[in-house]
Amino acid sequence: MSAHPFDIEATDLPSPWTGRLYDQIGSTSDEALALVKAGDITTPTLFLTDHQTAGRGRGRGAGSWTTTAGNLAVSFVHFPTSPVRDWPSLSYVAGLVLAQTLTDVCGFPADSVRLKWPNDAFVSGGKVAGLLLETASSPTGQQALVLGMGLNIENAPVLDRPDYVARDLRGLGYDGPAKPVVLGLIHAWAEAVRRFDLDAGARTQIFKDWQAKALYLNEDITVRLEGTKTIAGQFIGLDSLSGALKLKLKSGDVRTILAGDVMLDTPMPRNE
């Protein structure tokens, strides 16, 4: 823990956040969860590296979420004061934070940045980032929220997907330093969770804002549910109260889905 990935220093972090910086680690989220459960983390803390060897993705094709040198892996631990029932909405908040940073700091056009339900960020049709929201309890019973986030800055992995590929910021044209991107995400997340605790009831607006950035909106998709079970239909938006994906079936019925992996029905060309 002696290195300073992306030249991040303690003084760069927003109050009251502190940081644990690693030159290499298996999983920032596993480390964060373990320390919360051990009672070693009681205040907002982030775990950050540019080389993660055993991270955990979610969904088909997510793989092990490793990061090679120069890519970001960060996990944020904090203890929201909002009701636990509202915490799943923070997954959508995190997606919006990613999208805003990609536009404001990296300069990508707003209409090129899209969010794939429930946990990925895309630029110009390629996946550049993913996130995973988890919870843990301290020995005293205090509930913590852990947001794991990965961002392809220098290079992109090869994904076993027929419907999209991974991209990295460099390949997409961002030629600025990495530090402002990383700090942009950190500061934006810290401010977002502060505001969320002040008004957790704003989740309806959060879902509207997220839907405005939604990838595959009004397109035919397939959602992979548990195991090999799938369901197909037209993605018509998010439920305004829960954030569940709304799928219009061929029968005309609308089904809401709380968890799954979205795939585009029409595979993308593989000649890129």
PANULUM-617804 format. One record per residue (C-alpha): residue in three letters; x, y, z; residue number from 0. Coordinates in Angstrom, 1 decimal. Each point is the difference from the previous one (the first is absolute). Layout:
N
+--------+--------+--------+--------+-----+
| residu |     c1 |     c2 |     c3 | num |
+--------+--------+--------+--------+-----+
|    ALA |      X |      Y |      Z | NUM |
...
+--------+--------+--------+--------+-----+
***
This chain:
272
+--------+--------+--------+--------+-----+
| residu |     c1 |     c2 |     c3 | num |
+--------+--------+--------+--------+-----+
|    MET |    0.0 |    0.0 |    0.0 |   0 |
|    SER |    3.0 |    2.3 |   -0.5 |   1 |
|    ALA |   -0.7 |    1.1 |   -3.6 |   2 |
|    HIS |   -2.2 |    2.8 |   -1.0 |   3 |
|    PRO |   -2.0 |   -1.1 |   -3.1 |   4 |
|    PHE |   -0.9 |    3.0 |   -2.3 |   5 |
|    ASP |    2.1 |    2.2 |    2.3 |   6 |
|    ILE |   -2.9 |    0.2 |    2.4 |   7 |
|    GLU |    0.9 |    1.5 |    3.4 |   8 |
|    ALA |   -2.0 |    0.1 |    3.3 |   9 |
|    THR |   -0.4 |    3.7 |   -0.5 |  10 |
|    ASP |   -1.8 |   -0.5 |   -3.3 |  11 |
|    LEU |   -2.9 |   -1.7 |    1.6 |  12 |
|    PRO |   -3.2 |    1.8 |    1.1 |  13 |
|    SER |   -0.8 |    0.2 |    3.7 |  14 |
|    PRO |   -0.8 |   -2.2 |    1.8 |  15 |
|    TRP |    1.3 |   -2.7 |   -2.3 |  16 |
|    THR |    3.3 |   -1.8 |    0.5 |  17 |
|    GLY |    1.8 |   -2.3 |   -2.4 |  18 |
|    ARG |    1.8 |   -3.3 |   -0.1 |  19 |
|    LEU |    2.2 |   -0.1 |   -3.1 |  20 |
|    TYR |    1.5 |   -3.2 |   -1.4 |  21 |
|    ASP |    2.5 |   -0.6 |   -2.7 |  22 |
|    GLN |   -1.6 |   -3.4 |   -0.5 |  23 |
|    ILE |   -2.9 |   -1.9 |    1.8 |  24 |
|    GLY |   -2.2 |   -2.9 |   -0.7 |  25 |
|    SER |   -3.3 |    1.8 |    0.4 |  26 |
|    THR |   -0.6 |    3.5 |    1.4 |  27 |
|    SER |   -3.6 |   -1.0 |    0.9 |  28 |
|    ASP |    1.0 |   -3.2 |    1.7 |  29 |
|    GLU |    2.5 |    1.9 |    2.1 |  30 |
|    ALA |   -2.6 |    2.7 |    0.8 |  31 |
|    LEU |   -2.6 |   -2.6 |    1.0 |  32 |
|    ALA |    2.4 |   -1.9 |    2.2 |  33 |
|    LEU |    1.1 |    3.1 |    1.9 |  34 |
|    VAL |   -3.5 |    1.1 |    0.6 |  35 |
|    LYS |   -1.0 |   -3.4 |    1.3 |  36 |
|    ALA |    3.1 |    0.1 |    2.3 |  37 |
|    GLY |   -1.0 |    3.4 |    1.4 |  38 |
|    ASP |    3.1 |    1.7 |   -1.4 |  39 |
|    ILE |   -1.9 |    2.4 |   -2.2 |  40 |
|    THR |   -2.5 |    2.4 |    1.7 |  41 |
|    THR |    0.3 |    3.2 |   -2.2 |  42 |
|    PRO |   -0.2 |    0.6 |   -3.7 |  43 |
|    THR |    3.0 |   -1.7 |   -1.6 |  44 |
|    LEU |    1.0 |   -0.8 |   -3.6 |  45 |
|    PHE |    2.2 |   -2.8 |   -1.2 |  46 |
|    LEU |    1.8 |    0.7 |   -3.2 |  47 |
|    THR |    2.4 |   -1.7 |   -2.4 |  48 |
|    ASP |    1.1 |    0.0 |   -3.6 |  49 |
|    HIS |    0.7 |   -3.8 |    0.1 |  50 |
|    GLN |   -2.7 |   -2.3 |    1.2 |  51 |
|    THR |    0.6 |   -3.7 |   -0.4 |  52 |
|    ALA |   -3.2 |   -1.8 |    1.4 |  53 |
|    GLY |   -2.9 |    2.4 |   -0.1 |  54 |
|    ARG |   -3.6 |   -1.1 |   -0.5 |  55 |
|    GLY |   -2.3 |    1.1 |   -2.8 |  56 |
|    ARG |   -3.7 |   -0.7 |   -0.4 |  57 |
|    GLY |   -2.0 |   -1.4 |   -2.9 |  58 |
|    ARG |    0.9 |   -2.1 |   -3.0 |  59 |
|    GLY |    3.4 |    0.9 |   -1.4 |  60 |
|    ALA |    1.0 |    2.0 |    3.1 |  61 |
|    GLY |    2.8 |   -2.3 |    0.8 |  62 |
|    SER |    2.3 |    0.6 |    2.9 |  63 |
|    TRP |    0.2 |    3.8 |   -0.4 |  64 |
|    THR |    3.8 |    0.2 |   -0.1 |  65 |
|    THR |    1.8 |    3.2 |   -0.8 |  66 |
|    THR |    3.4 |    0.3 |   -1.6 |  67 |
|    ALA |    2.3 |    2.9 |    0.7 |  68 |
|    GLY |   -1.5 |    3.4 |   -0.6 |  69 |
|    ASN |   -3.7 |   -1.0 |    0.4 |  70 |
|    LEU |   -2.0 |    1.0 |    3.0 |  71 |
|    ALA |   -1.5 |   -2.3 |    2.6 |  72 |
|    VAL |   -1.5 |    1.8 |    3.0 |  73 |
|    SER |   -2.4 |   -1.0 |    2.8 |  74 |
|    PHE |   -1.7 |    2.6 |    2.1 |  75 |
|    VAL |   -1.2 |   -0.9 |    3.5 |  76 |
|    HIS |   -2.4 |    2.3 |    1.8 |  77 |
|    PHE |   -2.8 |   -0.2 |    2.5 |  78 |
|    PRO |   -3.1 |    1.6 |   -1.4 |  79 |
|    THR |   -2.5 |    1.6 |    2.4 |  80 |
|    SER |   -2.8 |   -0.5 |   -2.5 |  81 |
|    PRO |   -2.3 |   -3.0 |    0.5 |  82 |
|    VAL |    1.5 |   -3.3 |   -1.2 |  83 |
|    ARG |   -3.0 |   -0.5 |   -2.3 |  84 |
|    ASP |    1.2 |    3.0 |   -2.1 |  85 |
|    TRP |    3.6 |   -1.2 |   -0.4 |  86 |
|    PRO |   -0.5 |   -1.9 |   -3.3 |  87 |
|    SER |   -0.8 |    3.3 |   -1.6 |  88 |
|    LEU |    3.7 |    0.9 |    0.5 |  89 |
|    SER |    0.9 |   -2.4 |   -2.8 |  90 |
|    TYR |   -1.8 |    2.4 |   -2.4 |  91 |
|    VAL |    1.7 |    3.0 |    1.7 |  92 |
|    ALA |    3.4 |   -1.7 |   -0.6 |  93 |
|    GLY |   -0.8 |   -0.4 |   -3.6 |  94 |
|    LEU |   -0.9 |    3.6 |   -0.4 |  95 |
|    VAL |    3.2 |    1.0 |    1.8 |  96 |
|    LEU |    2.0 |   -2.1 |   -2.5 |  97 |
|    ALA |   -1.9 |    1.6 |   -2.9 |  98 |
|    GLN |    0.5 |    3.5 |    1.2 |  99 |
|    THR |    3.7 |   -0.5 |    0.6 | 100 |
|    LEU |    0.5 |   -1.5 |   -3.5 | 101 |
|    THR |   -1.6 |    3.1 |   -1.4 | 102 |
|    ASP |    1.3 |    2.8 |    2.3 | 103 |
|    VAL |    3.5 |   -1.2 |    0.5 | 104 |
|    CYS |    0.8 |   -2.2 |   -3.1 | 105 |
|    GLY |   -2.0 |    2.2 |   -2.4 | 106 |
|    PHE |   -2.0 |   -2.8 |   -1.6 | 107 |
|    PRO |   -3.2 |    1.4 |   -1.6 | 108 |
|    ALA |   -3.0 |   -0.5 |    2.3 | 109 |
|    ASP |   -1.9 |   -1.9 |   -2.7 | 110 |
|    SER |    2.9 |   -2.5 |   -0.4 | 111 |
|    VAL |   -0.1 |   -1.0 |    3.7 | 112 |
|    ARG |   -2.7 |   -2.6 |    0.9 | 113 |
|    LEU |   -0.9 |   -2.2 |    3.0 | 114 |
|    LYS |   -0.8 |   -3.6 |   -0.3 | 115 |
|    TRP |   -2.4 |   -1.4 |    2.5 | 116 |
|    PRO |    0.8 |   -0.7 |    2.7 | 117 |
|    ASN |    3.7 |    0.7 |    0.5 | 118 |
|    ASP |    2.1 |    1.0 |   -3.0 | 119 |
|    ALA |    1.2 |    3.2 |   -1.8 | 120 |
|    PHE |    0.6 |    0.2 |   -3.7 | 121 |
|    VAL |    1.6 |    2.5 |   -2.3 | 122 |
|    SER |   -0.6 |   -0.1 |   -3.8 | 123 |
|    GLY |   -1.5 |   -3.5 |    0.3 | 124 |
|    GLY |    2.8 |   -1.6 |    2.1 | 125 |
|    LYS |    0.1 |   -0.9 |    3.6 | 126 |
|    VAL |    2.5 |    2.1 |    2.0 | 127 |
|    ALA |   -1.2 |   -0.5 |    3.6 | 128 |
|    GLY |   -2.0 |   -2.2 |    2.3 | 129 |
|    LEU |   -1.1 |    0.2 |    3.6 | 130 |
|    LEU |   -1.1 |   -2.3 |    2.8 | 131 |
|    LEU |   -2.0 |    1.0 |    3.0 | 132 |
|    GLU |    0.3 |   -2.1 |    3.2 | 133 |
|    THR |   -0.8 |    0.3 |    3.7 | 134 |
|    ALA |    1.7 |   -1.3 |    3.1 | 135 |
|    SER |   -0.5 |    0.2 |    3.8 | 136 |
|    SER |    2.6 |    1.0 |    2.6 | 137 |
|    PRO |    0.3 |   -2.0 |    3.2 | 138 |
|    THR |   -2.2 |    2.6 |    1.7 | 139 |
|    GLY |   -2.7 |   -0.5 |   -2.6 | 140 |
|    GLN |    0.6 |    3.3 |   -1.9 | 141 |
|    GLN |   -0.8 |   -0.4 |   -3.6 | 142 |
|    ALA |    2.5 |    1.1 |   -2.7 | 143 |
|    LEU |   -0.4 |    0.4 |   -3.7 | 144 |
|    VAL |    2.9 |   -1.0 |   -2.3 | 145 |
|    LEU |    0.0 |    1.3 |   -3.6 | 146 |
|    GLY |    2.6 |   -1.7 |   -2.2 | 147 |
|    MET |    0.8 |    1.7 |   -3.2 | 148 |
|    GLY |    2.3 |   -0.8 |   -2.9 | 149 |
|    LEU |    1.0 |    2.3 |   -2.8 | 150 |
|    ASN |    2.0 |   -0.9 |   -3.1 | 151 |
|    ILE |    2.5 |    2.9 |   -0.4 | 152 |
|    GLU |    3.0 |   -1.4 |   -1.8 | 153 |
|    ASN |   -1.2 |   -3.3 |   -1.5 | 154 |
|    ALA |   -3.1 |   -2.1 |   -0.3 | 155 |
|    PRO |   -0.6 |   -3.7 |    0.6 | 156 |
|    VAL |   -1.4 |   -2.4 |   -2.7 | 157 |
|    LEU |   -3.6 |   -0.9 |    1.0 | 158 |
|    ASP |   -1.7 |   -3.2 |   -1.0 | 159 |
|    ARG |   -3.2 |    1.9 |   -1.1 | 160 |
|    PRO |   -1.8 |    0.0 |   -3.4 | 161 |
|    ASP |   -1.7 |    3.3 |    0.7 | 162 |
|    TYR |    2.8 |    2.4 |    0.9 | 163 |
|    VAL |    3.7 |    0.4 |    0.6 | 164 |
|    ALA |    2.1 |    1.8 |    2.6 | 165 |
|    ARG |    1.8 |    3.2 |   -0.7 | 166 |
|    ASP |    2.5 |    2.2 |    1.9 | 167 |
|    LEU |    0.2 |    3.7 |    0.3 | 168 |
|    ARG |    3.3 |    0.3 |   -1.8 | 169 |
|    GLY |   -1.3 |   -1.9 |   -3.0 | 170 |
|    LEU |   -3.1 |    2.2 |    0.0 | 171 |
|    GLY |    2.1 |    3.1 |   -0.2 | 172 |
|    TYR |    0.6 |    1.3 |    3.5 | 173 |
|    ASP |    3.6 |    1.0 |    0.1 | 174 |
|    GLY |    0.0 |    1.9 |    3.3 | 175 |
|    PRO |    1.5 |   -1.1 |    3.3 | 176 |
|    ALA |   -1.8 |   -2.7 |    2.0 | 177 |
|    LYS |    0.1 |    1.7 |    3.4 | 178 |
|    PRO |   -2.7 |    2.6 |   -0.8 | 179 |
|    VAL |   -2.3 |   -2.8 |   -1.2 | 180 |
|    VAL |    0.5 |   -2.0 |    3.2 | 181 |
|    LEU |   -0.3 |    3.0 |    2.2 | 182 |
|    GLY |   -3.1 |    1.1 |   -1.9 | 183 |
|    LEU |   -1.7 |   -3.3 |    0.7 | 184 |
|    ILE |    1.1 |    0.1 |    3.7 | 185 |
|    HIS |   -1.3 |    3.5 |    0.6 | 186 |
|    ALA |   -3.2 |   -0.5 |   -2.0 | 187 |
|    TRP |   -0.8 |   -3.2 |    2.0 | 188 |
|    ALA |    0.7 |    1.6 |    3.3 | 189 |
|    GLU |   -2.3 |    2.9 |   -0.8 | 190 |
|    ALA |   -2.7 |   -2.2 |   -1.5 | 191 |
|    VAL |   -0.3 |   -2.2 |    3.1 | 192 |
|    ARG |    0.0 |    3.1 |    2.2 | 193 |
|    ARG |   -3.0 |    1.4 |   -1.9 | 194 |
|    PHE |   -1.7 |   -3.4 |   -0.1 | 195 |
|    ASP |    0.0 |   -0.2 |    3.8 | 196 |
|    LEU |   -1.6 |    3.4 |    0.1 | 197 |
|    ASP |   -2.8 |   -1.0 |   -2.4 | 198 |
|    ALA |   -0.2 |   -3.7 |   -0.6 | 199 |
|    GLY |   -3.6 |    0.6 |   -1.2 | 200 |
|    ALA |    1.5 |    1.4 |   -3.2 | 201 |
|    ARG |    0.4 |   -3.4 |   -1.4 | 202 |
|    THR |   -2.9 |    0.5 |   -2.5 | 203 |
|    GLN |    2.0 |    2.9 |   -1.6 | 204 |
|    ILE |    3.2 |   -2.2 |    0.1 | 205 |
|    PHE |   -1.8 |   -2.7 |   -2.0 | 206 |
|    LYS |   -1.2 |    2.6 |   -2.5 | 207 |
|    ASP |    3.5 |    1.4 |   -0.4 | 208 |
|    TRP |    1.4 |   -3.5 |   -0.4 | 209 |
|    GLN |   -2.6 |   -1.0 |   -2.6 | 210 |
|    ALA |    0.9 |    3.1 |   -2.0 | 211 |
|    LYS |    3.5 |   -1.6 |   -0.4 | 212 |
|    ALA |   -1.3 |   -3.6 |   -0.5 | 213 |
|    LEU |    1.7 |   -2.2 |   -2.6 | 214 |
|    TYR |   -2.4 |   -2.1 |   -2.1 | 215 |
|    LEU |   -3.1 |    2.0 |    1.1 | 216 |
|    ASN |   -2.9 |   -0.9 |   -2.3 | 217 |
|    GLU |    2.0 |   -2.8 |   -1.6 | 218 |
|    ASP |   -0.7 |   -3.8 |    0.1 | 219 |
|    ILE |    2.2 |   -1.6 |    2.7 | 220 |
|    THR |    0.4 |   -3.3 |    1.8 | 221 |
|    VAL |    0.4 |   -0.1 |    3.7 | 222 |
|    ARG |    1.9 |   -2.9 |    1.5 | 223 |
|    LEU |   -1.6 |   -0.8 |    3.4 | 224 |
|    GLU |    1.2 |   -2.7 |    2.4 | 225 |
|    GLY |    2.0 |   -2.8 |   -1.5 | 226 |
|    THR |   -0.8 |   -0.4 |   -3.7 | 227 |
|    LYS |   -3.5 |    1.4 |    0.2 | 228 |
|    THR |   -0.6 |    2.9 |   -2.4 | 229 |
|    ILE |   -2.9 |    2.4 |   -0.9 | 230 |
|    ALA |   -0.3 |    2.1 |   -3.1 | 231 |
|    GLY |   -1.9 |    3.2 |   -0.8 | 232 |
|    GLN |    0.3 |    3.7 |   -0.6 | 233 |
|    PHE |    1.8 |    2.1 |    2.6 | 234 |
|    ILE |   -2.4 |    2.8 |    0.7 | 235 |
|    GLY |    1.6 |    1.7 |    3.0 | 236 |
|    LEU |    0.3 |   -0.2 |    3.7 | 237 |
|    ASP |   -2.7 |   -0.4 |    2.7 | 238 |
|    SER |   -0.2 |    3.5 |    1.5 | 239 |
|    LEU |   -0.2 |   -1.3 |    3.6 | 240 |
|    SER |    2.4 |   -3.0 |    0.0 | 241 |
|    GLY |    2.3 |    0.5 |   -2.9 | 242 |
|    ALA |   -0.9 |   -3.4 |   -1.3 | 243 |
|    LEU |    0.4 |   -0.6 |   -3.7 | 244 |
|    LYS |   -3.3 |    0.1 |   -1.9 | 245 |
|    LEU |   -0.2 |   -2.6 |   -2.8 | 246 |
|    LYS |   -2.9 |    0.0 |   -2.5 | 247 |
|    LEU |   -0.7 |   -3.5 |   -1.1 | 248 |
|    LYS |   -1.3 |   -1.1 |   -3.4 | 249 |
|    SER |   -3.3 |   -0.6 |    1.7 | 250 |
|    GLY |   -0.2 |    3.7 |    0.9 | 251 |
|    ASP |    0.4 |   -0.7 |    3.7 | 252 |
|    VAL |    2.6 |    2.0 |    1.9 | 253 |
|    ARG |    2.3 |   -1.9 |    2.4 | 254 |
|    THR |    2.3 |    1.7 |    2.6 | 255 |
|    ILE |    3.4 |   -1.5 |    0.7 | 256 |
|    LEU |    2.1 |    0.8 |    3.0 | 257 |
|    ALA |    3.1 |   -2.0 |   -0.8 | 258 |
|    GLY |    1.5 |   -1.4 |   -3.2 | 259 |
|    ASP |    2.5 |    0.4 |   -2.8 | 260 |
|    VAL |   -1.2 |    1.9 |   -3.1 | 261 |
|    MET |    1.1 |   -1.1 |   -3.5 | 262 |
|    LEU |   -0.9 |    1.6 |   -3.3 | 263 |
|    ASP |   -1.9 |   -2.3 |   -2.2 | 264 |
|    THR |    1.9 |    1.0 |   -3.2 | 265 |
|    PRO |    3.7 |   -0.9 |    0.4 | 266 |
|    MET |    2.5 |    2.7 |   -0.9 | 267 |
|    PRO |    2.4 |   -0.5 |   -2.9 | 268 |
|    ARG |    3.3 |   -1.6 |    1.1 | 269 |
|    ASN |    2.3 |    1.7 |   -2.5 | 270 |
|    GLU |    1.1 |    2.9 |    2.2 | 271 |
+--------+--------+--------+--------+-----+
***
